Amino acid sequence: MLARRGTVADGIVDVGSYEATELLGRGGMGEVYRGVHRPSGAPVALKTLRASRTGADAHRLLIREAAAAAQLSHPNIVYLIDVVSAASQPFLVLELVEGGDVESWIDQWPGWPAVADALDQTLSGLAAAHAAGIVHRDLKPGNLLRTSSGQIKIADFGIAEVVDPLREVKDPVFGGTPLYMAPEQLEPDGQQGPWTDLYAVGVILFVLLSGQGPIDPTSSGWRAAKKRPSQLVPREGLVLPTALTDLVARLLAVDPRERPRFAEEVRQALREVSVRDEVIRTPVTTTDRAAATLLSESRAGRTALSSAPTAKASSSLESAPTAAVTAVSLVPPELRTLPFELPAPLDPFTASSVLRLRAPALVARSAEREELLAAMHAPEGPRTLLFIGEAGVGKSRIARWGLSEAERNGWMESAAVGYDVAGTTDGLRRVLRRLLGKDGAAWRQLDDADALRDWLAPGSGVALPEAAAVALACEALTALSRVRPLYLWLDDVGWARDGALALVERLQREQRARMTCVLTARSGTTEHPLVRERLATLAQLPGVVRRELDRLDAEERMALLTAVAPLSPDTARELAQIDETPLVLAQLVHDWIGNQELIPTEQGLAPASGRSISTLMAERPLDRLLASRIAELIHAFTDQQDEAEGLVIRAALLGARFEEDDLARSAANVPSELLRDFIGRALLHGILRADTPGSYRFEHGLLCDAARARLESRPDRRELLSQVAWALAPNQGTQRPEVRIHAARLLREAGDYEGAIRQVYVATSELGLMGWFDAAEEHLTRAVGWLEDDGVDTRQLQAMLALTRGALDYYAMRYESSLKHAAEGIALGRELEDEGFVQRCHCLEASVLFYQRKIEAAEALSRAALAADLGGSPLRPEVQLLAQHRLSEVAVLRGDFDEASELLRKVLALADASSALSRSYEFLPLELAELEMARGNLSEAERLIEEVEAIAADRRRQNWSTLTNDTRMRLEVTRGGGTRDRIEARAAELRERGDLWRYTALCLLAALAEPTDAGAVQRFFEAFDACPNEKAFTLFALARLAERLDALGQPILAAGVRERRARVVVE
């Protein structure tokens, strides 16, 4: 690091192709140096971490800043030129701006024209940053740099919040300058966004107009003072129009929702003040005339520069003094007319790291963009656009473009949800929480605000049926759109499991919301029958446009390539003949630049003399392109390449998206510093992107595939597969059954078939318990196929498959088939002399017999299982748990709720004592809660429900949240309350899914909630006759319902209820 190696007084420090010549400033975390680019002699600024701040958090901040800076393109933002590494430390190479900053104006008033123009430019830059999802969070006069021509450049994005609209990111970084920090920056759960920067703009205006701040940041009570700022008292000689003082007051509002929402909104308000009012009503001074002259000259200068490439964003980790103003053109004049989006790098070979961090330019797609703009400006009713295409074809780029336009121009409030193969069950709730806030204006327009609050409350565990959730979401979005039009993007919507498609369909049918919905989906996911049917229905509705995106044609690809880098026309034309997606073409250009296979010529970048694009393609074909990117990352770890390769392979095995904690668990022997360095370098190489703190994804699925392909040549191949599988299964696998299936695939590939089938068993059992029979069947069939395809046929595996199939048939109420598979398992277990497995299969038999009304046989099998000598069998705890559980249910049918409660508590103790069982049986307290309701212990039932709700929230167990919600509805009805609409919506969902056993229970609950409705009672009779339900709460509810019907003068219905109760009670 520079500070360790000395300042300019001790000699010049080498940083790749750059030389650091002078320390310009130092902050709490970072330091900034003046430097020079050796090949061109152009001055630059070099930024790195201080010697004392090289920990993981500071390292991530610098990398995050680079990733943010690479995405910004605006003449009013300092731009990033390059990212290099020296002494194992990353350096950001930034535009050097020398001169002054706006802070000097606090003591030396420059006149209103100069101030208005500077703020106009600042807000223009902020609008671009906000449109890219970046909130500065440390805006102040010292970070607004001025060139000699009057151009303003925003600097210091060191603590910026980088927001991906598809992910819910809670930024852990606290920082800023006290005077300019917004009140929400001081709150642990404060919601920060563009409004946070606009508060800082308000403080800047206040300070420039008055010469002092609205609070004293040096006082002990400065935090509290944020809630009651001083009145704006203008400088001597200034008379401020009411419109301006009102604008400052709005910008300084404590509640973010009372501030202007968009930078462009504030920019237009300031322009109206400048046109309509005079700020200075005293005689114009010489200083004012000079400022007006400077303003005129600066505008002329910026007009002349308008054809130059737009500038890049950058900054320092903390407010290290930044050199300011005289813009230095780093782009050769002959290249300035090329239509690329961002400035050409000083050295294409070293700046390839910056190129890789950029998203491919959005070119062509003019018809799609016009349709999107038309939808955004539609006078009334929702409009929906559905874009379908292969990965990398540009679907998300179009959606992001629309989102950016909405933010940049202040047209619409925007939000987004991203889905993946595991589905997202909380996406709509997350979007609504952000849009509504805790007490926004839209809440006052809602008819069912209490139900919506219950559903949206973080950690509440409330999981509504799809129909009820869609109804609440539709009402909320409609109310929000009355406050401000909405732009909602649902990405990879084919994977959605939270009712997203049903919501869009309802919005279009009702035609009440002022909003634009953009749906993007991969071609493969839209072929699923249910998704295909729903999308076909949606496409028939008025206001819906469906577009299948093809690859770009040759002319469009040429425009894309020219935007990626300053290629020569011949090079771009030849490359455009390659029929690939925009993402792959951009990666191809970045690869060739990074490997010095494209060199600068008078016409632009082109292959070296004697070579051609065809030659380069032959030497580095597309199938090796991304593999070479992975190789470059590994080779950067000179002495630890083997460890680095192991990490990138593990990351790919975890999946296209993964958690850092899972990677660390799978690589327990790898030092944490190396893991941190690996993630940092992968981010800078453009191989990974950060989703949320501690969560990452591969930039593209093809990069993930390239990393995974390196597994085949590893001697420790099986070990790596097992490490990743066992890192996933006990953690993520308890949250999502699909993750257990992924772990099972890895174990199968590692040759651990027993472990693989065990994971399939657990996953299918959980899916079966939740009523997702089709998904469970699909996974089980796939597992059987593994054994057949691999030629594996051992008795142990066949026994486990028999048990798995029998368990699934049990949940699906295919009882005879379940008994058949249990018998197969018993026979195989005896051949293997595995008494633990035999008794496990007997427990399955007991469960089936119990529901076939063969209670005595079920009880006998359960007691025999408890008495069996299982020695040290690993199945012993599970056998005991299942047997005790079945005996507790036998006690329920005999009406002995006290004995049932005692036995069930023993079951809970067994589960708690076994780490292998505790997470698989987290739902048992819900069963005990229902039993306590039947015993009249409602406060204990409430406690048990809250216990499971806490587990569900802490471990993100959406499945258990659904069950918890069902149990809470039972408690509400027992207390004399409950919403019948919610109950019936949940019942309809269960019936549609084929879960008739739970459907019966919900029909009973609906009848108990409204016993005066004879139709509800009759529907319960029909459900019970088709599929009885014998749980403790059912027996209690049947008795309670009969009593209420008697009291209502309905003896025939009451008799029907008692007759059905008698069918299940065992005397």
Secondary structure, DSSP 8 states (H G I E B T S, - for coil): -HHHH--GGG--EEETTEEEEEEEEE-SSEEEEEEEETTT--EEEEEEE-TT--SHHHHHHHHHHHHHHHH-B-TTB--EEEEEEETTEEEEEEE---SEEGGGGGTS---HHHHHHHHHHHHHHHHHHHHTTEE-S---GGGEEE-TT--EEE---TT-EE--TTS----------GGG--GGGGSTT---SHHHHHHHHHHHHHHHHHSS-SS-TTSTTHHHHTTS-------TT----HHHHHHHHHHT-SSGGGS-S-HHHHHHHHHHHHHH--S--S---HHHHHHHHHHHHHHHHHHHTTTS---B----SS------------S-GGGTTS--SS---SSTTTTHHHHHHS-----S-HHHHHHHHHHHT-SSS-EEEEEEE-TTSSHHHHHHHHHHHHHHHT--EEEEEE--TT--SSHHHHHHHHHHTTT-GGGGG-SSHHHHHHHHSTT------HHHHHHHHHHHHHHHHHHS-EEEEEETGGG--SSHHHHHHHHHHH----EEEEEEEETGGGGSHHHHHHHHHHHTSTTEEEEE-----HHHHHHHHHHHS-B-HHHHHHHTTS---HHHHHHHHHHHHHTT-EEEETTEEEE-TT--HHHHHHHS-HHHHHHHHHHHHHHTSTT-HHHHHHHHHHHHHH-SEEEHHHHHHHTTTS-HHHHHHHHHHHHHTTSEEEEETTEEEESSHHHHHHHHHGGGG-TTHHHHHHHHHHHHTTTHHHH-HHHHHHHHHHHHHTT-HHHHHHHHHHHHHHHHHHT-HHHHHHHHHHHHHHHHHHT---HHHHHHHHHHHHHHHHHTT-HHHHHHHHHHHHHHHHHTT-HHHHHHHHHHHHHHHHHTT-HHHHHHHHHHHHHS--TT-TTHHHHHHHHHHHHHHHHHHTT-HHHHHHHHHHHHHHHHH-HHHHTTTTTHHHHHHHHHHHHT-HHHHHHHHHHHHHHHHHTT-HHHHHHHHHHHHHHHHHTT---HHHHHHHHHHHHHHT-HHHHHHHHHHHHHH-TT-HHHHHHHHHHHHHS----HHHHHHHHHHHHHHHHTT-HHHHHHHHHHHHHH---
